[in-house]
Amino acid sequence: MKLPPLIAGILLKRYKRFLADVRLDDGSSVTVHCPNSGSMKGCAIPGSRVFLSHSDNPKRIYPMTWELVESKGVWVGVNTLFPNRLAREAIERGAIAELQGYDIIRSEVPYGERSRIDLLLKGSRGRCFVEVKNVTLVENGRALFPDAVTTRGQKHLRQLAKVVEKGERGVIFFVIQHGSAKALSPADDIDPEYGRLLRLALKNGVEALAYQADITEKEIYLARQIPFIL
């Protein structure tokens, strides 16, 4: 996935979930849109180098969007709109071996209890429901999900389990937008219920995949599978 031209700056603070103040390299300060409603643990440290895109849409209150942050010498993608696009792009170019053999890919398809599945694959293998999760928290080389208690994520696990009970295929697909991760585990210290439900779902046939993105100032793409460790 190609990125638009990016503008560098230093993070001053993130606040109100969707806003951040950034000092640009020319010395001016701007308020930018933060496309991430999560806790952004480890990714929103004041003084971090960040990279912004600029929109020419005159209706936008804040023309700039925070896209990347540099954390301990590695790139991290903070835009939560990217993982679904990255997963779909990787499937379409044949980079996800486990999700090949499907002729049709649809996004945001209604299912379950007032939910939408991120990707629905259809083909001779039947249907495969893929729930995509964005991962940016890494500690000591271990990617962790979630970075805050997520009742929504818990609901998604329950619904994927129901899909599998009906004979369909259900996959939880973790997109790691962080360059230092070597493996992925559930963040039991942060959300023990999510960890419990994840293990139960996997025991009952839900599949888990973890793929790490390579990130530069010009592009992001899913490059490799990393181990999933319970």
N, C-alpha and C positions, 0 to 999 in steps of 0.2 A: 504494500500500500504506500503510494507516494504521499509525502507530506508537502504542504504549501511552504513557501519561503518563511523562515522563522526569524523572530526577533529576540535577541538575548537580553536578559536582565537579572536582577537579584530580588528574590522574594523578601518582602518586608513583613507581610502577615497575610494569613488566610482567615476569613471570617464570614459569618452568615451562610456557611456551607458553599454558596455559589459565587463568592467574591474573593478577590485577593488583590493586595497592593504590591506593585512591582516597581523597582527603580531600574529604568532602562540604562543602557551603557552610555547614553548621552547625558545622563544625570537627571533627567526628568522622571517624575513618578506618575504612574497610571493605575487606575482600577480596572481589573480584567475579570472576565467570566471564568469561573472554575467549573469545568464540566465533570465534576465528581462530587457526589453527595455523601460519600463515605467518610470515615474518620481520617483517611489518608495518613495513617500512622507511619512515621518515618519518612514521609514524602513532602511534608509541609513545614519544614524547619526553616525559620527565618534565617536569611543569609545564604540560602541555597541558590545555585544558578538555575534559572528557569528559561524556557523557550516558549514564545508566544506566536500564534498566528494572528493575522489581521483580516477582518471582513470589511468589504466595501458596502455592505448592506446599510443604507441610511436609517433604517428603522431600529437598528440595534442601539441600545443605550451604552453598552460597553463593546466597542468594536474588536477588542483583542480577546483571544482565548488562550488560556494556559494549556499547553500540550505536553511538554516534557519537563522533567527536573533531573538535575545531576545529583546523585546521591553516592557519596564515598567513591567517586571516580567512575560510576557506571550510569548509564541512561535508564530512566524510568518513564514509562508512558502513563500519564494520569487521566487521559480522556477516556471515560467509560463508554463512549460511543464507538470506540475502536475495536474492542474484542469481538463483537459479532461480525464485523466486517472482516477482521483478520481471520477468524475461523472459517467463514464462508469462502473467502479468497483462497485459503490454504486447501480446503476440500476440493474446490473447483480446479486447482492446478495439480491435484493428485499428491499433495504433500502429507496428507493424513491417511496412512495406509488403512487404519481401522475403519474409516468412514468412506471407503470406496465402494463402487458397485451400485450406486443410486443414480437414477437419471434426472431426477427433479429435486431442486432445493428451493424451499419456500421459507420466508422470514416472517416472524411475528404472527404465527398462526394461532387463533384462539383454541384453547383446550382446557381441560380440567375445570377448576373452580375459579371462574373469572380471571383466567390467566392467559398469557400468550407464550407459546414455546418459541425460543429464539430461532431455532432452525428445525424444519421438518424435512427429512429426506425420504424420497419415495423411489421405488424401483422394483426389480425382480426379487430383491431380498425382503420386500415388504416395506414397512415404515419404520423410521428411526427418529425419535424425539431427542433433540440435542439442546440442553440447557447450558448456556455459556456464562462463565464467571470470570471477572477481572481480578487479577492478583497483583498487588504492588508491595505487599509487606514481605520483607525478607530479613531474617535474623540468623546470623552465623551460617550463611549459605543455604538456609532452609526457607523456602517460600511458605507462607502461612495464609490460610483462608478460613474464616473471614477476618477483617481487621476491626470489626465491631460486631456486636450481637445483631443477627439478621433473622428476624422472624419471616421475612419474605423468602430468604434462602431456605429456611426450614420448610416452608410451604412447598417450595419447588421440589425438594427431595421427596416429600410425601407424594406429590403428584407424579413424579417420575416412577416411583415405586408402584403406583396404581396402574400406570401405563404398562409396566413389565408384567404385572399380575394378569393383564388382559392379553398377554401374548405378544405384545409389541416390544420393540427395542428402545431402551432409554439410556441416554449417556449424559453425564455431567462432564462438561469440557472446560478445564481451567486454562485460561490464557494468562501466562506470566509475562507481564510487561516490565521486567526487571532483569538487568544483565548479570547479576551475581548469583542467581538461584542455581542450586545443584540438585535439588529435590523439592517435593511439595508434601506438606502434611496439613491436616486440619488444625486450626488454632484452638486447641481445647481449653487453653487458659483464658481465652477471650469469649468463646461461645461453646461451652461444653455440650449444650443440647444439639447444636449443629453437628459437632463431631459424633455424637451418639447416633443421630439420624443418618448421617453419611455412612457410618459403618453398617448400620442396619440395612440401608438401601443396597449397599454393595453386596451384603450377604444374601439379599433376596433377588439379585440379578441385575441391578443397575450397574452400568459400567462407568469407570472414571478414567479420563485421559488428561494429561498435563503436558502442554506444549509451551515452550519458551520462545519469546520474540527476540529477534535481533533488531536493535534500534540505532539509527543514526539521525542526524539532522535532516536527512532527505527522505528516509523511508523507514517503515516498520513492516516486518513480515515474520510469520511463524517459521522458525528455523529447525527446531529439534524437540523431540520428546524427552522429558525428564522423569525420573522415577517418582512414583506416588507411594509414599510411605505412611502407613497408618500407625 
